[in-house]
Amino acid sequence: MQNNLKFWLLGIPTILAANLFGINPSFAQSEPASVEPNSNNVLQEVENYTNPDNIGQVTNVSQFSDVEATDWAYEALSRVVEKYGCLQGYPDGTYRGKRALSRYEFAAGLNACLRQIEALIESKGQNYVLKEDFDALQRLVEEFRTELATLGGRVDNLETRTTFLEEHQFSTTTKFSGEAIFAISDSFGGDNLGDEVDTVFQDRVRLNFITSFTGKDRLRTRLQAGNAVPLLSSAGIPAAERTQEGRFTYDGTNDNANDNNVLIDIFDYKFPLGDKVNVTVFANGALHHYYADTVNPYFEGLAGGNNALSRFAERNPIYRIGPLSAGVGVNLKIAKDLKVDLGYLSNTANNPQSGVFNGNYSALAQVVYGDKFKIGLTYIYGNEDNRLASGLPNANRLLLGGTGTNLANLNRSALATATGLPANTFDRRVSTNSYGIQASYQFSPKFAINGWVGKTDAHLEGVGDADIWNFAVGLALPNLGKKGNLGGLLVGAEPTLRGLNINGNNGNFSRDFAYHIEAFYKYQVTDKISITPGVIWLTSPNQNSSNDDVIIGTVRTTFNF
């Protein structure tokens, strides 16, 4: 509101110039009979006169395309512009001097000119303003004394109301936003896996409170609730057939809450250290892709409902090594197109028996170069407890962020079947070294390509080693058919166990890549609502080409507010 007041206090119309310099002001006297000095129409008339788009300071009257030397007010306009500098025009270079105005609008312009002349007298002395101009000003002030007083009272009243609102609102620094996802989905095909899923209607809601204390920092508190059970790893599917493949971005809310229970999903604080460094401290819900650049600009949606359909299509799965955690992420800007990301996360940071450094943790180091063409080199070290009896969260499997086959996630039952060894053989701590190379290229504003290769070397303490691979190529078509739309196609292989050496036992299992083909089209219905139909096609589910293909179909509706 205060900015709007500034806008209308900066302009002066042609009629003011005419009155100020002795031109007949008779038609400035006219106004609708229904308008009283205390009418609520006062501010509306003033705001109609001085729309913010009208700003455009001029220094010579010739700058106005619609003012000619033969115009009756030309000399007056010239003096106002060149001597007193209290005249502004429209952004298109016009003055629009024939436009009608009310006495209140005129009074607003007069008030602005008075302020300008006061400033000139203070800076250049009384002699700068001609006596006849000063006398004309005095006559005008007397003529419009009622209107000037009315405007002053209205300004004081609005400032009081603004102050009251600022003092009584929830917070001057907190913004609220949210996202709600409704989705109907089903899977087809497969003698067992695909046909064991019925049509489901699921939801996920996020509420974000974003607070800033300095204007450059951000405290984020996110509440989340959902009921989206993963389709192919639900309890109703036999354990030997379950897989983490084809999971949606929004399913398995915190993995353990699928009844629309409200949880604190993310709680973090981001702040700058100088111009080159940003630091994010996570108290809850940390994952490496929340601070690190995944080099996947159109499919990456931070597990939201506006980009890719699946977790796998969003990014290289190695970014999700490790469970939801606490920790710190650091972004260093080395040069214009060169940056470094560093991070350390632990989901046992609050546990006195393990703490920050002796429980489950992962650490990331990454270099990203480029802009239109961008490439990233990533290394992540993970250390997770794979023991069922450990008492630690998410024990019994390597975590690849809800992607990949059971074997790739080092599921103890799957490994036991593959090797013929007792399942408790694999109740060990797992350390991992993961390497990734990601790249993207923006051919045009309407076409981009991205891809990655990821490799994880896993070591089961005292038992043996595993070799896990994944890769993908994606095509993005932003604004396809309409601004805000997004078409996407991704082809790749979800994390697949390709090599195994457990006490000299290489295992008897299929090493076929678990291929993932995804196509979707997000249609932006309004600025706040989108509908995304799509298909995910899984070949060789659970990395076995003998298994029938599975096709997952979905229609996702996303509301942003």
C-alpha positions in Angstrom: 0.0 0.0 0.0 2.8 2.4 0.8 4.4 1.8 -2.6 1.1 2.7 -4.2 1.0 6.0 -2.3 4.5 6.7 -3.6 3.3 6.1 -7.2 0.5 8.6 -7.2 2.6 11.2 -5.3 5.1 11.3 -8.1 3.0 12.5 -11.0 1.5 15.7 -12.3 -1.0 15.9 -15.2 -1.2 18.5 -18.0 -3.9 20.4 -16.2 -1.6 21.0 -13.2 1.0 22.4 -15.5 -1.6 24.7 -17.1 -2.8 25.9 -13.7 0.6 26.4 -12.3 1.7 28.7 -15.1 -1.3 30.9 -15.5 -3.4 28.9 -18.0 -7.2 29.0 -17.5 -8.0 26.3 -14.9 -11.8 26.4 -15.3 -12.3 22.8 -16.5 -10.3 21.5 -13.6 -13.2 22.6 -11.4 -15.6 20.0 -12.8 -16.2 16.8 -10.9 -19.1 14.4 -10.4 -21.7 15.9 -8.0 -21.8 12.6 -6.1 -18.2 12.8 -5.0 -17.7 14.3 -1.6 -14.3 15.2 0.0 -14.5 12.2 2.3 -15.9 9.8 -0.3 -14.4 6.3 -0.6 -14.0 7.1 -4.3 -11.0 9.4 -3.5 -8.3 6.8 -3.4 -9.8 4.8 -6.3 -9.7 8.0 -8.5 -6.1 8.7 -7.5 -5.0 5.1 -8.1 -6.8 5.1 -11.5 -4.8 8.2 -12.4 -1.5 6.9 -11.3 -1.2 3.2 -12.1 2.3 2.0 -11.3 2.8 1.4 -15.0 2.7 5.1 -15.6 6.2 5.7 -14.3 8.6 7.2 -16.8 10.7 10.3 -15.9 11.4 12.7 -18.7 13.9 15.6 -19.0 12.6 17.3 -22.2 9.0 17.7 -23.4 10.1 16.6 -26.9 10.4 13.1 -25.4 6.6 12.8 -25.5 5.5 11.4 -28.9 2.0 12.9 -28.5 3.0 16.5 -27.6 3.5 19.0 -30.4 5.0 22.5 -30.3 1.6 23.8 -31.5 -0.3 22.4 -28.5 -1.8 25.1 -26.2 0.0 23.8 -23.1 3.4 23.2 -24.8 5.2 26.2 -23.2 3.8 25.3 -19.7 4.8 21.7 -20.1 8.3 22.7 -21.2 8.8 24.9 -18.1 7.5 22.1 -15.8 9.8 19.5 -17.3 13.0 21.5 -17.9 13.0 23.8 -14.9 11.2 22.0 -12.1 11.5 18.3 -13.1 8.1 17.3 -11.7 6.6 15.6 -14.6 6.4 12.0 -15.6 4.9 10.2 -18.6 3.8 6.7 -19.6 6.2 3.9 -20.4 5.3 4.0 -24.1 6.6 7.6 -24.4 3.2 9.3 -24.4 1.8 12.1 -22.2 -1.9 11.7 -22.9 -2.7 15.3 -22.1 -6.3 15.1 -23.2 -7.2 12.5 -20.6 -9.9 13.8 -18.1 -9.2 13.9 -14.4 -11.0 14.7 -11.1 -10.1 17.4 -8.6 -8.6 14.8 -6.3 -6.3 13.5 -8.9 -5.3 17.0 -9.7 -4.6 17.6 -6.0 -2.4 14.6 -5.9 -0.3 16.0 -8.8 -0.2 19.4 -7.1 1.0 17.8 -3.9 3.8 16.1 -5.8 4.9 19.3 -7.5 4.9 21.1 -4.1 7.3 18.5 -2.7 9.6 18.8 -5.8 9.7 22.6 -5.6 10.4 22.4 -1.8 13.4 20.1 -2.6 14.6 22.6 -5.3 14.4 25.6 -2.9 16.3 23.6 -0.2 19.1 22.6 -2.6 19.3 25.7 -4.9 17.9 28.5 -2.8 14.7 30.6 -2.9 15.7 32.6 -5.9 15.6 29.5 -8.1 11.8 29.5 -8.2 10.3 32.5 -10.2 8.0 34.8 -8.1 5.1 34.4 -10.6 5.4 30.7 -10.4 5.4 30.8 -6.6 2.4 33.1 -6.5 0.6 30.7 -8.9 1.4 27.8 -6.5 0.0 29.7 -3.6 -3.3 30.4 -5.4 -3.6 26.7 -6.3 -2.9 25.6 -2.8 -5.6 27.9 -1.6 -8.0 26.7 -4.3 -7.4 23.0 -3.5 -6.9 23.3 0.2 -9.9 21.0 0.9 -8.7 18.3 -1.4 -5.1 18.4 -0.1 -6.3 18.1 3.4 -8.6 15.2 2.5 -5.7 13.3 0.8 -3.5 13.9 3.8 -6.1 12.4 6.1 -6.6 9.4 3.9 -2.8 8.8 3.7 -2.6 8.9 7.5 -5.5 6.6 7.9 -4.1 4.0 5.5 -0.7 4.1 7.1 -2.4 3.4 10.5 -4.3 0.5 9.0 -1.1 -0.9 7.4 0.8 -0.7 10.6 -2.1 -2.5 12.4 -2.1 -5.3 9.8 1.6 -5.8 10.0 1.6 -6.0 13.8 -1.3 -8.5 13.9 -0.6 -10.9 11.0 0.9 -14.3 11.7 4.4 -13.3 10.8 6.0 -10.7 8.6 8.7 -13.2 7.5 6.8 -16.5 7.0 5.1 -17.7 3.8 2.8 -20.6 3.5 2.6 -22.9 0.5 1.3 -26.4 -0.2 0.9 -29.2 -2.6 -1.9 -31.9 -2.8 -1.7 -34.9 -5.1 -4.6 -37.1 -6.1 -3.7 -40.1 -8.3 -5.5 -43.2 -9.6 -3.1 -46.0 -10.6 -3.0 -49.7 -11.6 -0.5 -52.2 -12.9 -1.0 -54.9 -15.6 0.8 -57.9 -17.0 2.8 -60.5 -15.4 1.6 -63.9 -14.3 2.0 -62.8 -10.7 3.5 -59.4 -10.0 1.5 -57.2 -12.4 -1.9 -58.9 -11.9 -1.7 -58.9 -8.1 -2.3 -55.1 -7.9 -5.9 -53.7 -8.0 -6.8 -50.1 -9.1 -5.9 -47.7 -6.3 -6.8 -44.1 -5.6 -4.1 -42.4 -3.4 -3.1 -39.0 -2.1 -0.2 -37.1 -0.6 -0.3 -33.6 0.9 2.6 -31.2 1.8 2.3 -28.0 3.8 5.4 -25.7 3.8 6.1 -22.9 6.2 9.1 -20.9 4.8 10.5 -18.2 7.2 13.3 -15.7 6.5 15.0 -13.6 9.2 17.5 -11.7 7.1 16.0 -11.9 3.6 18.8 -14.2 2.4 18.2 -17.2 4.8 15.4 -19.8 4.9 13.9 -21.8 7.7 11.7 -24.5 6.2 9.2 -26.6 8.2 7.2 -29.1 6.1 4.2 -31.1 7.3 3.4 -34.2 5.2 0.6 -36.8 5.1 -0.3 -39.5 2.6 -1.8 -42.9 2.0 0.1 -44.0 -1.1 1.3 -47.6 -0.6 4.0 -48.6 -3.2 2.3 -50.8 -5.8 4.9 -53.5 -6.3 6.3 -53.9 -2.8 3.1 -53.9 -0.7 2.5 -56.5 1.9 -0.1 -58.3 -0.2 2.6 -59.4 -2.7 4.7 -62.5 -1.9 8.1 -61.4 -0.5 10.0 -63.2 -3.2 8.2 -61.2 -5.9 8.3 -57.7 -4.4 10.5 -55.0 -6.0 11.3 -51.3 -5.5 11.0 -50.7 -9.2 8.4 -48.3 -10.7 7.7 -46.5 -7.4 6.1 -43.1 -7.7 7.7 -39.9 -6.4 5.0 -39.5 -3.7 4.4 -43.1 -2.5 5.4 -44.5 0.8 5.2 -41.3 2.8 8.3 -41.6 5.1 8.0 -45.4 4.3 6.1 -46.1 7.6 3.1 -43.7 7.5 0.4 -44.6 4.8 -2.7 -43.7 6.7 -2.7 -39.9 6.1 -0.9 -39.4 9.5 0.6 -35.9 9.7 4.4 -35.9 10.2 7.2 -33.4 10.2 8.8 -34.3 6.9 11.6 -31.7 6.6 13.0 -29.3 9.1 16.0 -27.4 7.8 17.8 -24.0 7.8 19.7 -22.5 4.9 21.9 -19.5 5.1 24.7 -17.8 3.1 28.4 -17.4 4.2 29.5 -14.5 2.1 28.7 -14.4 -1.7 30.1 -17.8 -2.6 28.9 -20.3 0.0 25.4 -21.6 1.1 25.0 -23.9 4.0 21.9 -26.0 4.8 21.6 -27.6 8.2 19.0 -30.4 8.4 17.3 -31.4 11.6 15.0 -33.9 10.0 14.2 -35.4 6.6 17.6 -34.7 4.9 18.5 -36.3 1.5 21.4 -35.4 -0.7 19.2 -34.1 -3.5 17.7 -31.5 -1.3 21.0 -29.4 -1.4 23.0 -31.0 -4.3 22.5 -30.3 -8.0 21.3 -33.6 -9.6 21.8 -32.2 -13.2 18.3 -33.2 -14.2 16.5 -29.8 -14.6 13.0 -30.9 -15.9 12.5 -34.3 -14.3 13.8 -33.5 -10.9 10.9 -32.5 -8.7 12.2 -33.2 -5.2 9.6 -36.0 -4.8 6.8 -33.6 -5.7 3.9 -33.8 -8.1 4.9 -31.5 -10.9 7.7 -33.3 -12.8 8.5 -37.0 -13.5 6.2 -39.8 -12.3 8.7 -42.1 -10.7 11.5 -41.8 -8.2 13.9 -43.3 -10.7 13.2 -40.8 -13.4 13.9 -37.9 -11.1 17.6 -38.5 -10.6 20.5 -40.9 -10.4 19.5 -43.2 -7.5 22.9 -42.9 -5.8 21.7 -39.5 -4.4 19.3 -41.4 -2.3 22.0 -43.6 -0.7 21.1 -43.6 3.0 17.7 -43.1 4.8 16.0 -39.8 5.8 18.5 -38.1 8.0 19.9 -35.1 9.8 23.1 -33.4 8.7 24.6 -30.5 6.7 25.0 -29.6 3.1 27.4 -27.0 1.6 27.3 -25.4 -1.8 30.5 -23.6 -3.0 30.5 -21.4 -6.1 34.0 -21.6 -7.4 33.5 -19.7 -10.7 30.6 -18.6 -12.9 29.9 -22.1 -14.2 31.8 -24.2 -11.6 30.4 -25.3 -8.3 31.1 -27.9 -5.6 28.6 -29.6 -3.4 29.6 -31.3 -0.1 27.4 -33.0 2.5 27.2 -35.3 5.5 23.9 -37.0 6.6 23.1 -39.4 9.5 19.8 -40.9 10.5 21.2 -41.9 13.9 22.4 -38.5 14.9 19.9 -38.3 17.8 20.7 -41.9 19.1 23.2 -41.8 22.1 24.3 -45.4 21.3 25.5 -44.5 17.8 25.4 -40.7 17.4 26.4 -38.7 14.3 29.5 -40.7 13.3 29.0 -44.3 14.5 25.6 -45.2 13.1 24.1 -45.0 9.6 25.6 -42.1 7.6 26.5 -41.0 4.1 28.8 -38.3 2.7 28.8 -36.6 -0.7 31.3 -34.7 -2.7 30.4 -33.4 -6.2 31.7 -31.1 -8.9 29.3 -29.6 -11.4 30.4 -27.6 -14.4 28.4 -25.7 -17.1 25.1 -24.0 -17.8 23.4 -24.8 -21.1 25.5 -27.9 -21.2 26.1 -29.2 -17.7 28.0 -32.1 -16.3 28.4 -33.4 -12.8 30.8 -35.9 -11.2 29.6 -37.4 -7.9 31.0 -39.5 -5.2 29.0 -40.8 -2.2 30.3 -42.9 0.7 27.6 -44.8 2.7 27.8 -46.8 5.9 24.6 -48.6 6.9 23.7 -51.3 9.4 22.1 -54.3 7.6 21.3 -56.2 10.8 17.7 -57.0 11.6 18.4 -57.0 15.3 20.4 -53.7 15.3 17.5 -51.6 16.5 18.4 -48.9 14.0 16.0 -47.4 11.6 15.6 -49.0 8.2 17.8 -52.0 9.1 17.9 -55.1 6.8 18.7 -53.4 3.4 20.9 -51.0 1.5 18.8 -48.0 0.7 18.7 -46.8 -2.9 15.8 -44.4 -2.4 13.0 -46.7 -3.3 14.4 -47.8 -6.6 15.9 -51.0 -8.0 15.5 -54.7 -7.5 15.4 -56.6 -4.2 18.9 -57.9 -5.0 20.3 -54.5 -5.7 18.9 -53.3 -2.4 20.8 -56.3 -0.8 17.6 -57.7 0.6 18.6 -60.6 2.9 15.9 -62.9 1.7 16.7 -62.3 -2.0 20.5 -62.8 -1.3 19.7 -66.0 0.6 17.7 -67.4 -2.4 20.5 -66.4 -4.8 23.3 -67.9 -2.8 21.7 -70.8 -0.9 23.1 -69.4 2.3 21.1 -68.7 5.5 19.5 -65.3 5.5 21.3 -64.2 8.7 24.6 -64.5 6.8 23.7 -61.0 5.4 22.9 -59.4 8.7 26.0 -57.2 8.4 27.0 -53.6 8.2 27.3 -52.4 4.6 29.7 -49.8 3.4 29.3 -48.4 -0.1 31.3 -46.4 -2.6 29.1 -44.9 -5.2 30.2 -43.0 -8.4 28.0 -41.1 -10.7 28.3 -39.0 -13.9 25.3 -36.9 -14.8 24.9 -34.6 -17.8 22.2 -32.4 -19.4 22.0 -30.3 -22.5 19.4 -27.6 -23.3 19.1 -27.6 -27.1 16.3 -25.0 -27.0 13.7 -23.6 -24.6 11.5 -26.4 -25.8 13.8 -29.4 -25.9 16.4 -30.8 -23.5 18.2 -34.1 -23.0 19.7 -35.5 -19.8 21.3 -38.8 -18.6 23.4 -40.5 -16.1 25.4 -43.6 -15.2 25.7 -44.8 -11.6 27.8 -47.5 -10.0 27.8 -48.7 -6.4 30.5 -51.0 -4.9 29.0 -52.5 -1.7 30.9 -54.3 0.9 29.1 -56.5 3.5 31.4 -56.5 6.5 33.2 -59.9 6.9 31.2 -61.6 4.1 31.9 -60.2 0.6 31.2 -57.7 -2.1 28.4 -56.6 -4.5 28.5 -54.6 -7.7 25.4 -52.5 -8.6 24.7 -50.5 -11.7 22.1 -48.1 -13.1 21.8 -45.7 -16.0 19.2 -43.7 -18.0 18.6 -41.2 -20.8 15.7 -38.7 -20.8 14.1 -36.3 -23.2 12.2 -33.3 -21.9 9.8 -31.2 -23.9 8.9 -28.2 -21.8 5.9 -26.0 -22.7 4.7 -28.7 -25.1 1.4 -27.4 -26.6 1.0 -24.7 -23.8 3.1 -22.8 -21.4 3.7 -24.8 -18.2 3.1 -28.2 -19.9 5.8 -30.8 -19.8 6.3 -33.9 -22.0 8.8 -36.5 -20.9 10.4 -39.8 -22.0 13.0 -41.7 -20.0 14.6 -45.0 -20.9 17.1 -46.7 -18.5 17.9 -49.5 -16.1 17.0 -49.2 -12.4 19.7 -50.4 -9.9 20.6 -53.9 -10.8 22.9 -56.3 -9.0 25.5 -57.3 -11.6 28.2 -58.9 -9.5 28.3 -60.8 -6.2 31.1 -62.5 -4.2 30.0 -63.8 -0.8 32.8 -65.9 0.7 33.7 -67.1 -2.8 30.0 -67.8 -3.7 29.0 -65.8 -6.8 25.4 -66.6 -6.5 23.0 -68.2 -8.9 20.7 -65.4 -10.1 19.8 -63.5 -13.2 21.9 -60.5 -13.9 19.6 -59.0 -16.6 19.2 -55.2 -16.3 15.9 -54.2 -14.8 14.8 -51.8 -17.6 12.5 -48.9 -17.0 10.7 -47.0 -19.7 8.6 -44.0 -18.7 6.4 -41.6 -20.7 4.3 -38.8 -19.3 2.6 -35.6 -20.2 1.8 -32.9 -17.7 -1.0 -30.6 -18.8 -1.2 -27.3 -16.9 -4.9 -26.7 -16.5 -4.4 -23.5 -14.6 -1.5 -21.9 -12.9 -2.2 -24.0 -9.8 -3.6 -27.2 -11.2 -2.0 -29.8 -13.5 -3.0 -33.3 -14.7 -0.4 -35.8 -15.6 -1.3 -39.1 -17.3 1.6 -41.5 -17.8 2.9 -45.0 -18.2 5.8 -46.9 -16.7 6.9 -50.1 -18.5 9.2 -52.5 -16.6 10.9 -55.2 -18.5 12.8 -57.9 -16.7 11.2 -57.1 -13.3 13.5 -58.1 -10.4 16.3 -58.3 -13.0 15.0 -61.5 -14.6 14.0 -61.5 -18.3 12.0 -64.7 -17.7 9.5 -62.6 -15.6 6.6 -61.1 -17.6 6.7 -57.3 -18.2 4.8 -55.1 -15.9 3.0 -51.9 -17.1 2.0 -49.3 -14.6 -0.6 -46.7 -15.6 -1.5 -43.6 -13.7 -3.3 -40.3 -13.8 -1.9 -37.8 -11.3 -3.6 -34.5 -10.5 -1.6 -31.9 -8.6 -2.9 -28.8 -6.8 -0.4 -26.1 -5.8 -1.4 -23.3 -3.4 
